[in-house]
């Protein structure tokens, strides 16, 4: 039930975001979730953030920044 509730909240937030921001801006922002997930896994589960993973996170950050600025 908790997972379903989280999914419903997620869908509602996505619809609200799309009503305020163009899809070409909003959709790339979803990739920030990959960064949050990697950092949370590092701190909560002790997963390593290798150099390659940190480089990937950097690419995501730069890409999202470029899309947000355009």
PDB file with one MODEL, atoms N, CA, C and O in Angstrom:
MODEL        1
ATOM      1  N   UNK A   1       0.833  -1.199   0.000  1.00  0.00           N
ATOM      2  CA  UNK A   1       0.000   0.000   0.000  1.00  0.00           C
ATOM      3  C   UNK A   1       0.873   1.257   0.000  1.00  0.00           C
ATOM      4  O   UNK A   1       0.559   2.255  -0.648  1.00  0.00           O
ATOM      5  N   UNK A   2       1.976   1.178   0.744  1.00  0.00           N
ATOM      6  CA  UNK A   2       2.875   2.331   0.782  1.00  0.00           C
ATOM      7  C   UNK A   2       3.473   2.637  -0.580  1.00  0.00           C
ATOM      8  O   UNK A   2       3.592   3.799  -0.970  1.00  0.00           O
ATOM      9  N   UNK A   3       3.850   1.582  -1.304  1.00  0.00           N
ATOM     10  CA  UNK A   3       4.400   1.764  -2.642  1.00  0.00           C
ATOM     11  C   UNK A   3       3.381   2.366  -3.598  1.00  0.00           C
ATOM     12  O   UNK A   3       3.709   3.233  -4.409  1.00  0.00           O
ATOM     13  N   UNK A   4       2.163   1.906  -3.498  1.00  0.00           N
ATOM     14  CA  UNK A   4       1.088   2.443  -4.339  1.00  0.00           C
ATOM     15  C   UNK A   4       0.843   3.915  -4.015  1.00  0.00           C
ATOM     16  O   UNK A   4       0.641   4.728  -4.917  1.00  0.00           O
ATOM     17  N   UNK A   5       0.863   4.252  -2.737  1.00  0.00           N
ATOM     18  CA  UNK A   5       0.672   5.648  -2.328  1.00  0.00           C
ATOM     19  C   UNK A   5       1.794   6.525  -2.883  1.00  0.00           C
ATOM     20  O   UNK A   5       1.542   7.630  -3.364  1.00  0.00           O
ATOM     21  N   UNK A   6       3.021   6.034  -2.817  1.00  0.00           N
ATOM     22  CA  UNK A   6       4.152   6.796  -3.362  1.00  0.00           C
ATOM     23  C   UNK A   6       4.007   6.982  -4.869  1.00  0.00           C
ATOM     24  O   UNK A   6       4.325   8.047  -5.398  1.00  0.00           O
ATOM     25  N   UNK A   7       3.531   5.957  -5.555  1.00  0.00           N
ATOM     26  CA  UNK A   7       3.337   6.052  -6.999  1.00  0.00           C
ATOM     27  C   UNK A   7       2.268   7.087  -7.340  1.00  0.00           C
ATOM     28  O   UNK A   7       2.436   7.868  -8.276  1.00  0.00           O
ATOM     29  N   UNK A   8       1.177   7.097  -6.590  1.00  0.00           N
ATOM     30  CA  UNK A   8       0.107   8.066  -6.826  1.00  0.00           C
ATOM     31  C   UNK A   8       0.622   9.488  -6.612  1.00  0.00           C
ATOM     32  O   UNK A   8       0.337  10.379  -7.413  1.00  0.00           O
ATOM     33  N   UNK A   9       1.368   9.700  -5.552  1.00  0.00           N
ATOM     34  CA  UNK A   9       1.950  11.023  -5.293  1.00  0.00           C
ATOM     35  C   UNK A   9       2.882  11.410  -6.436  1.00  0.00           C
ATOM     36  O   UNK A   9       2.881  12.558  -6.880  1.00  0.00           O
ATOM     37  N   UNK A  10       3.666  10.466  -6.905  1.00  0.00           N
ATOM     38  CA  UNK A  10       4.588  10.714  -8.011  1.00  0.00           C
ATOM     39  C   UNK A  10       3.848  11.138  -9.271  1.00  0.00           C
ATOM     40  O   UNK A  10       4.256  12.086  -9.941  1.00  0.00           O
ATOM     41  N   UNK A  11       2.778  10.454  -9.595  1.00  0.00           N
ATOM     42  CA  UNK A  11       2.000  10.792 -10.795  1.00  0.00           C
ATOM     43  C   UNK A  11       1.370  12.177 -10.657  1.00  0.00           C
ATOM     44  O   UNK A  11       1.379  12.959 -11.607  1.00  0.00           O
ATOM     45  N   UNK A  12       0.830  12.478  -9.495  1.00  0.00           N
ATOM     46  CA  UNK A  12       0.222  13.789  -9.276  1.00  0.00           C
ATOM     47  C   UNK A  12       1.272  14.891  -9.424  1.00  0.00           C
ATOM     48  O   UNK A  12       1.011  15.910 -10.064  1.00  0.00           O
ATOM     49  N   UNK A  13       2.436  14.701  -8.848  1.00  0.00           N
ATOM     50  CA  UNK A  13       3.499  15.702  -8.966  1.00  0.00           C
ATOM     51  C   UNK A  13       3.953  15.860 -10.405  1.00  0.00           C
ATOM     52  O   UNK A  13       4.240  16.974 -10.844  1.00  0.00           O
ATOM     53  N   UNK A  14       4.021  14.759 -11.148  1.00  0.00           N
ATOM     54  CA  UNK A  14       4.424  14.812 -12.550  1.00  0.00           C
ATOM     55  C   UNK A  14       3.408  15.603 -13.372  1.00  0.00           C
ATOM     56  O   UNK A  14       3.793  16.411 -14.218  1.00  0.00           O
ATOM     57  N   UNK A  15       2.126  15.380 -13.134  1.00  0.00           N
ATOM     58  CA  UNK A  15       1.082  16.112 -13.858  1.00  0.00           C
ATOM     59  C   UNK A  15       1.138  17.597 -13.520  1.00  0.00           C
ATOM     60  O   UNK A  15       0.989  18.439 -14.406  1.00  0.00           O
ATOM     61  N   UNK A  16       1.348  17.923 -12.267  1.00  0.00           N
ATOM     62  CA  UNK A  16       1.470  19.327 -11.861  1.00  0.00           C
ATOM     63  C   UNK A  16       2.689  19.959 -12.527  1.00  0.00           C
ATOM     64  O   UNK A  16       2.610  21.081 -13.029  1.00  0.00           O
ATOM     65  N   UNK A  17       3.809  19.251 -12.533  1.00  0.00           N
ATOM     66  CA  UNK A  17       5.020  19.784 -13.167  1.00  0.00           C
ATOM     67  C   UNK A  17       4.794  20.021 -14.653  1.00  0.00           C
ATOM     68  O   UNK A  17       5.213  21.048 -15.187  1.00  0.00           O
ATOM     69  N   UNK A  18       4.138  19.082 -15.327  1.00  0.00           N
ATOM     70  CA  UNK A  18       3.897  19.236 -16.762  1.00  0.00           C
ATOM     71  C   UNK A  18       2.917  20.365 -17.069  1.00  0.00           C
ATOM     72  O   UNK A  18       2.932  20.918 -18.168  1.00  0.00           O
ATOM     73  N   UNK A  19       2.075  20.704 -16.114  1.00  0.00           N
ATOM     74  CA  UNK A  19       1.154  21.813 -16.343  1.00  0.00           C
ATOM     75  C   UNK A  19       1.857  23.163 -16.214  1.00  0.00           C
ATOM     76  O   UNK A  19       1.323  24.182 -16.654  1.00  0.00           O
ATOM     77  N   UNK A  20       3.033  23.179 -15.625  1.00  0.00           N
ATOM     78  CA  UNK A  20       3.741  24.433 -15.394  1.00  0.00           C
ATOM     79  C   UNK A  20       5.006  24.588 -16.233  1.00  0.00           C
ATOM     80  O   UNK A  20       5.460  25.707 -16.472  1.00  0.00           O
ATOM     81  N   UNK A  21       5.580  23.462 -16.683  1.00  0.00           N
ATOM     82  CA  UNK A  21       6.871  23.485 -17.369  1.00  0.00           C
ATOM     83  C   UNK A  21       6.748  22.676 -18.659  1.00  0.00           C
ATOM     84  O   UNK A  21       6.067  21.651 -18.673  1.00  0.00           O
ATOM     85  N   UNK A  22       7.386  23.112 -19.735  1.00  0.00           N
ATOM     86  CA  UNK A  22       7.363  22.318 -20.963  1.00  0.00           C
ATOM     87  C   UNK A  22       8.006  20.940 -20.756  1.00  0.00           C
ATOM     88  O   UNK A  22       8.916  20.785 -19.942  1.00  0.00           O
ATOM     89  N   UNK A  23       7.524  19.953 -21.499  1.00  0.00           N
ATOM     90  CA  UNK A  23       8.039  18.591 -21.380  1.00  0.00           C
ATOM     91  C   UNK A  23       9.534  18.545 -21.679  1.00  0.00           C
ATOM     92  O   UNK A  23      10.268  17.783 -21.050  1.00  0.00           O
ATOM     93  N   UNK A  24       9.990  19.353 -22.631  1.00  0.00           N
ATOM     94  CA  UNK A  24      11.409  19.348 -22.996  1.00  0.00           C
ATOM     95  C   UNK A  24      12.309  19.810 -21.852  1.00  0.00           C
ATOM     96  O   UNK A  24      13.510  19.540 -21.865  1.00  0.00           O
ATOM     97  N   UNK A  25      11.753  20.492 -20.881  1.00  0.00           N
ATOM     98  CA  UNK A  25      12.507  20.899 -19.692  1.00  0.00           C
ATOM     99  C   UNK A  25      12.278  19.906 -18.554  1.00  0.00           C
ATOM    100  O   UNK A  25      13.223  19.497 -17.879  1.00  0.00           O
ATOM    101  N   UNK A  26      11.019  19.521 -18.346  1.00  0.00           N
ATOM    102  CA  UNK A  26      10.666  18.672 -17.206  1.00  0.00           C
ATOM    103  C   UNK A  26      11.250  17.263 -17.312  1.00  0.00           C
ATOM    104  O   UNK A  26      11.741  16.717 -16.324  1.00  0.00           O
ATOM    105  N   UNK A  27      11.197  16.678 -18.504  1.00  0.00           N
ATOM    106  CA  UNK A  27      11.621  15.286 -18.635  1.00  0.00           C
ATOM    107  C   UNK A  27      13.092  15.076 -18.299  1.00  0.00           C
ATOM    108  O   UNK A  27      13.406  14.119 -17.592  1.00  0.00           O
ATOM    109  N   UNK A  28      14.018  15.925 -18.771  1.00  0.00           N
ATOM    110  CA  UNK A  28      15.418  15.735 -18.374  1.00  0.00           C
ATOM    111  C   UNK A  28      15.648  15.865 -16.861  1.00  0.00           C
ATOM    112  O   UNK A  28      16.597  15.292 -16.325  1.00  0.00           O
ATOM    113  N   UNK A  29      14.787  16.612 -16.184  1.00  0.00           N
ATOM    114  CA  UNK A  29      14.934  16.754 -14.734  1.00  0.00           C
ATOM    115  C   UNK A  29      14.723  15.426 -14.000  1.00  0.00           C
ATOM    116  O   UNK A  29      15.185  15.257 -12.872  1.00  0.00           O
ATOM    117  N   UNK A  30      14.032  14.494 -14.638  1.00  0.00           N
ATOM    118  CA  UNK A  30      13.843  13.177 -14.019  1.00  0.00           C
ATOM    119  C   UNK A  30      15.161  12.457 -13.804  1.00  0.00           C
ATOM    120  O   UNK A  30      15.273  11.619 -12.909  1.00  0.00           O
ATOM    121  N   UNK A  31      16.161  12.777 -14.617  1.00  0.00           N
ATOM    122  CA  UNK A  31      17.450  12.093 -14.469  1.00  0.00           C
ATOM    123  C   UNK A  31      18.159  12.480 -13.174  1.00  0.00           C
ATOM    124  O   UNK A  31      19.125  11.828 -12.777  1.00  0.00           O
ATOM    125  N   UNK A  32      17.691  13.527 -12.518  1.00  0.00           N
ATOM    126  CA  UNK A  32      18.244  13.868 -11.204  1.00  0.00           C
ATOM    127  C   UNK A  32      17.974  12.727 -10.219  1.00  0.00           C
ATOM    128  O   UNK A  32      18.714  12.539  -9.253  1.00  0.00           O
ATOM    129  N   UNK A  33      16.918  11.978 -10.474  1.00  0.00           N
ATOM    130  CA  UNK A  33      16.610  10.813  -9.637  1.00  0.00           C
ATOM    131  C   UNK A  33      17.733   9.788  -9.634  1.00  0.00           C
ATOM    132  O   UNK A  33      17.947   9.118  -8.624  1.00  0.00           O
ATOM    133  N   UNK A  34      18.464   9.650 -10.753  1.00  0.00           N
ATOM    134  CA  UNK A  34      19.599   8.731 -10.798  1.00  0.00           C
ATOM    135  C   UNK A  34      20.702   9.175  -9.841  1.00  0.00           C
ATOM    136  O   UNK A  34      21.358   8.353  -9.202  1.00  0.00           O
ATOM    137  N   UNK A  35      20.890  10.475  -9.755  1.00  0.00           N
ATOM    138  CA  UNK A  35      21.914  11.004  -8.844  1.00  0.00           C
ATOM    139  C   UNK A  35      21.500  10.764  -7.402  1.00  0.00           C
ATOM    140  O   UNK A  35      22.302  10.297  -6.592  1.00  0.00           O
ATOM    141  N   UNK A  36      20.262  11.079  -7.080  1.00  0.00           N
ATOM    142  CA  UNK A  36      19.753  10.876  -5.720  1.00  0.00           C
ATOM    143  C   UNK A  36      19.856   9.394  -5.345  1.00  0.00           C
ATOM    144  O   UNK A  36      20.242   9.050  -4.228  1.00  0.00           O
ATOM    145  N   UNK A  37      19.506   8.530  -6.292  1.00  0.00           N
ATOM    146  CA  UNK A  37      19.556   7.094  -6.047  1.00  0.00           C
ATOM    147  C   UNK A  37      20.984   6.621  -5.775  1.00  0.00           C
ATOM    148  O   UNK A  37      21.208   5.846  -4.845  1.00  0.00           O
ATOM    149  N   UNK A  38      21.940   7.072  -6.565  1.00  0.00           N
ATOM    150  CA  UNK A  38      23.336   6.658  -6.384  1.00  0.00           C
ATOM    151  C   UNK A  38      23.888   7.147  -5.048  1.00  0.00           C
ATOM    152  O   UNK A  38      24.575   6.402  -4.349  1.00  0.00           O
ATOM    153  N   UNK A  39      23.593   8.381  -4.696  1.00  0.00           N
ATOM    154  CA  UNK A  39      24.080   8.931  -3.426  1.00  0.00           C
ATOM    155  C   UNK A  39      23.416   8.229  -2.246  1.00  0.00           C
ATOM    156  O   UNK A  39      24.082   7.907  -1.262  1.00  0.00           O
ATOM    157  N   UNK A  40      22.114   7.991  -2.339  1.00  0.00           N
ATOM    158  CA  UNK A  40      21.407   7.281  -1.259  1.00  0.00           C
ATOM    159  C   UNK A  40      21.949   5.857  -1.099  1.00  0.00           C
ATOM    160  O   UNK A  40      22.131   5.388   0.024  1.00  0.00           O
ATOM    161  N   UNK A  41      22.207   5.173  -2.210  1.00  0.00           N
ATOM    162  CA  UNK A  41      22.759   3.814  -2.127  1.00  0.00           C
ATOM    163  C   UNK A  41      24.139   3.829  -1.488  1.00  0.00           C
ATOM    164  O   UNK A  41      24.500   2.901  -0.764  1.00  0.00           O
ATOM    165  N   UNK A  42      24.903   4.868  -1.752  1.00  0.00           N
ATOM    166  CA  UNK A  42      26.233   4.983  -1.146  1.00  0.00           C
ATOM    167  C   UNK A  42      26.136   5.125   0.373  1.00  0.00           C
ATOM    168  O   UNK A  42      26.835   4.436   1.116  1.00  0.00           O
ATOM    169  N   UNK A  43      25.271   6.018   0.821  1.00  0.00           N
ATOM    170  CA  UNK A  43      25.165   6.274   2.249  1.00  0.00           C
ATOM    171  C   UNK A  43      24.345   5.222   3.003  1.00  0.00           C
ATOM    172  O   UNK A  43      24.663   4.890   4.144  1.00  0.00           O
ATOM    173  N   UNK A  44      23.314   4.708   2.383  1.00  0.00           N
ATOM    174  CA  UNK A  44      22.442   3.762   3.086  1.00  0.00           C
ATOM    175  C   UNK A  44      22.930   2.323   3.015  1.00  0.00           C
ATOM    176  O   UNK A  44      22.790   1.563   3.973  1.00  0.00           O
ATOM    177  N   UNK A  45      23.512   1.949   1.857  1.00  0.00           N
ATOM    178  CA  UNK A  45      23.881   0.549   1.656  1.00  0.00           C
ATOM    179  C   UNK A  45      25.378   0.330   1.478  1.00  0.00           C
ATOM    180  O   UNK A  45      25.819  -0.802   1.282  1.00  0.00           O
ATOM    181  N   UNK A  46      26.151   1.387   1.544  1.00  0.00           N
ATOM    182  CA  UNK A  46      27.594   1.257   1.451  1.00  0.00           C
ATOM    183  C   UNK A  46      28.108   0.943   0.057  1.00  0.00           C
ATOM    184  O   UNK A  46      29.240   0.481  -0.088  1.00  0.00           O
ATOM    185  N   UNK A  47      27.302   1.184  -0.976  1.00  0.00           N
ATOM    186  CA  UNK A  47      27.771   0.941  -2.334  1.00  0.00           C
ATOM    187  C   UNK A  47      28.849   1.952  -2.691  1.00  0.00           C
ATOM    188  O   UNK A  47      28.814   3.101  -2.252  1.00  0.00           O
ATOM    189  N   UNK A  48      29.801   1.506  -3.489  1.00  0.00           N
ATOM    190  CA  UNK A  48      30.906   2.394  -3.841  1.00  0.00           C
ATOM    191  C   UNK A  48      30.517   3.313  -4.994  1.00  0.00           C
ATOM    192  O   UNK A  48      29.800   2.921  -5.914  1.00  0.00           O
ATOM    193  N   UNK A  49      31.000   4.518  -4.919  1.00  0.00           N
ATOM    194  CA  UNK A  49      30.855   5.474  -6.012  1.00  0.00           C
ATOM    195  C   UNK A  49      32.204   5.542  -6.709  1.00  0.00           C
ATOM    196  O   UNK A  49      33.063   6.348  -6.353  1.00  0.00           O
ATOM    197  N   UNK A  50      32.376   4.693  -7.697  1.00  0.00           N
ATOM    198  CA  UNK A  50      33.642   4.628  -8.427  1.00  0.00           C
ATOM    199  C   UNK A  50      33.841   5.896  -9.249  1.00  0.00           C
ATOM    200  O   UNK A  50      32.934   6.717  -9.392  1.00  0.00           O
ATOM    201  N   UNK A  51      35.031   6.030  -9.776  1.00  0.00           N
ATOM    202  CA  UNK A  51      35.347   7.188 -10.608  1.00  0.00           C
ATOM    203  C   UNK A  51      34.432   7.244 -11.822  1.00  0.00           C
ATOM    204  O   UNK A  51      33.991   8.323 -12.216  1.00  0.00           O
ATOM    205  N   UNK A  52      34.145   6.099 -12.417  1.00  0.00           N
ATOM    206  CA  UNK A  52      33.280   6.053 -13.591  1.00  0.00           C
ATOM    207  C   UNK A  52      31.859   6.489 -13.234  1.00  0.00           C
ATOM    208  O   UNK A  52      31.221   7.214 -13.999  1.00  0.00           O
ATOM    209  N   UNK A  53      31.365   6.054 -12.085  1.00  0.00           N
ATOM    210  CA  UNK A  53      30.023   6.455 -11.664  1.00  0.00           C
ATOM    211  C   UNK A  53      29.970   7.945 -11.361  1.00  0.00           C
ATOM    212  O   UNK A  53      29.003   8.619 -11.715  1.00  0.00           O
ATOM    213  N   UNK A  54      30.999   8.457 -10.711  1.00  0.00           N
ATOM    214  CA  UNK A  54      31.044   9.894 -10.431  1.00  0.00           C
ATOM    215  C   UNK A  54      31.122  10.698 -11.724  1.00  0.00           C
ATOM    216  O   UNK A  54      30.537  11.776 -11.820  1.00  0.00           O
ATOM    217  N   UNK A  55      31.839  10.180 -12.714  1.00  0.00           N
ATOM    218  CA  UNK A  55      31.908  10.854 -14.009  1.00  0.00           C
ATOM    219  C   UNK A  55      30.526  10.864 -14.663  1.00  0.00           C
ATOM    220  O   UNK A  55      30.117  11.871 -15.242  1.00  0.00           O
ATOM    221  N   UNK A  56      29.815   9.753 -14.572  1.00  0.00           N
ATOM    222  CA  UNK A  56      28.458   9.689 -15.122  1.00  0.00           C
ATOM    223  C   UNK A  56      27.524  10.664 -14.431  1.00  0.00           C
ATOM    224  O   UNK A  56      26.708  11.321 -15.077  1.00  0.00           O
ATOM    225  N   UNK A  57      27.646  10.755 -13.113  1.00  0.00           N
ATOM    226  CA  UNK A  57      26.840  11.715 -12.357  1.00  0.00           C
ATOM    227  C   UNK A  57      27.174  13.137 -12.810  1.00  0.00           C
ATOM    228  O   UNK A  57      26.284  13.977 -12.949  1.00  0.00           O
ATOM    229  N   UNK A  58      28.445  13.397 -13.037  1.00  0.00           N
ATOM    230  CA  UNK A  58      28.855  14.715 -13.526  1.00  0.00           C
ATOM    231  C   UNK A  58      28.256  15.040 -14.881  1.00  0.00           C
ATOM    232  O   UNK A  58      27.826  16.169 -15.119  1.00  0.00           O
ATOM    233  N   UNK A  59      28.225  14.048 -15.777  1.00  0.00           N
ATOM    234  CA  UNK A  59      27.638  14.245 -17.106  1.00  0.00           C
ATOM    235  C   UNK A  59      26.151  14.558 -16.974  1.00  0.00           C
ATOM    236  O   UNK A  59      25.635  15.439 -17.661  1.00  0.00           O
ATOM    237  N   UNK A  60      25.466  13.839 -16.094  1.00  0.00           N
ATOM    238  CA  UNK A  60      24.033  14.093 -15.883  1.00  0.00           C
ATOM    239  C   UNK A  60      23.823  15.515 -15.370  1.00  0.00           C
ATOM    240  O   UNK A  60      22.935  16.223 -15.845  1.00  0.00           O
ATOM    241  N   UNK A  61      24.631  15.930 -14.410  1.00  0.00           N
ATOM    242  CA  UNK A  61      24.494  17.274 -13.847  1.00  0.00           C
ATOM    243  C   UNK A  61      24.718  18.335 -14.918  1.00  0.00           C
ATOM    244  O   UNK A  61      23.961  19.301 -15.011  1.00  0.00           O
ATOM    245  N   UNK A  62      25.746  18.154 -15.715  1.00  0.00           N
ATOM    246  CA  UNK A  62      26.028  19.129 -16.780  1.00  0.00           C
ATOM    247  C   UNK A  62      24.889  19.154 -17.795  1.00  0.00           C
ATOM    248  O   UNK A  62      24.464  20.226 -18.228  1.00  0.00           O
ATOM    249  N   UNK A  63      24.399  17.986 -18.170  1.00  0.00           N
ATOM    250  CA  UNK A  63      23.296  17.916 -19.137  1.00  0.00           C
ATOM    251  C   UNK A  63      22.036  18.583 -18.624  1.00  0.00           C
ATOM    252  O   UNK A  63      21.397  19.347 -19.347  1.00  0.00           O
ATOM    253  N   UNK A  64      21.676  18.302 -17.389  1.00  0.00           N
ATOM    254  CA  UNK A  64      20.474  18.912 -16.819  1.00  0.00           C
ATOM    255  C   UNK A  64      20.650  20.420 -16.706  1.00  0.00           C
ATOM    256  O   UNK A  64      19.708  21.175 -16.949  1.00  0.00           O
ATOM    257  N   UNK A  65      21.834  20.859 -16.344  1.00  0.00           N
ATOM    258  CA  UNK A  65      22.118  22.291 -16.253  1.00  0.00           C
ATOM    259  C   UNK A  65      21.964  22.954 -17.615  1.00  0.00           C
ATOM    260  O   UNK A  65      21.377  24.030 -17.725  1.00  0.00           O
ATOM    261  N   UNK A  66      22.493  22.306 -18.653  1.00  0.00           N
ATOM    262  CA  UNK A  66      22.403  22.872 -19.999  1.00  0.00           C
ATOM    263  C   UNK A  66      20.956  22.955 -20.480  1.00  0.00           C
ATOM    264  O   UNK A  66      20.562  23.940 -21.105  1.00  0.00           O
ATOM    265  N   UNK A  67      20.175  21.935 -20.192  1.00  0.00           N
ATOM    266  CA  UNK A  67      18.766  21.946 -20.599  1.00  0.00           C
ATOM    267  C   UNK A  67      18.010  23.021 -19.822  1.00  0.00           C
ATOM    268  O   UNK A  67      17.184  23.732 -20.394  1.00  0.00           O
ATOM    269  N   UNK A  68      18.286  23.143 -18.532  1.00  0.00           N
ATOM    270  CA  UNK A  68      17.590  24.120 -17.710  1.00  0.00           C
ATOM    271  C   UNK A  68      17.927  25.550 -18.131  1.00  0.00           C
ATOM    272  O   UNK A  68      17.087  26.444 -18.026  1.00  0.00           O
ATOM    273  N   UNK A  69      19.127  25.762 -18.597  1.00  0.00           N
ATOM    274  CA  UNK A  69      19.555  27.111 -19.006  1.00  0.00           C
ATOM    275  C   UNK A  69      19.002  27.510 -20.366  1.00  0.00           C
ATOM    276  O   UNK A  69      18.890  28.700 -20.661  1.00  0.00           O
ATOM    277  N   UNK A  70      18.657  26.541 -21.192  1.00  0.00           N
ATOM    278  CA  UNK A  70      18.218  26.864 -22.556  1.00  0.00           C
ATOM    279  C   UNK A  70      16.792  27.354 -22.596  1.00  0.00           C
ATOM    280  O   UNK A  70      16.276  27.666 -23.669  1.00  0.00           O
TER     281      UNK A  70
ENDMDL
END
